[in-house]
Amino acid sequence: MKKNNLTSLEKKSFAGWVPRKPLQKFLDIKNTAMSEFPQKYGVRTTRIGNRVYYSLSDIQRLLDQNVTDQL
């Protein structure tokens, strides 16, 4: 993933929390996969009304844990 994409996701975050839609677009996953995402990968969420926000630090940790060396 390009660094500028992660930067754009960081710009859409507020105090370390990212709304669902920008994260879903960044990860290029559909609604069903997004609903399973927190349980499957241990990403913390918070909810305000009907809106779900995801922990940006958990997303960054997940990306860092899945780095592969491809030359």
Stockholm file with secondary structure:
# STOCKHOLM 1.0

chainA/1-71         MKKNNLTSLEKKSFAGWVPRKPLQKFLDIKNTAMSEFPQKYGVRTTRIGNRVYYSLSDIQRLLDQNVTDQL
#=GR chainA/1-71 SS CCHHHHHHHHHTCBTTEEEHHHHHHHHTCCHHHHHHHHHHHTCCEEEETTEEEEEHHHHHHHHHHTCCCCC
#=GC SS_cons        CCHHHHHHHHHTCBTTEEEHHHHHHHHTCCHHHHHHHHHHHTCCEEEETTEEEEEHHHHHHHHHHTCCCCC
//
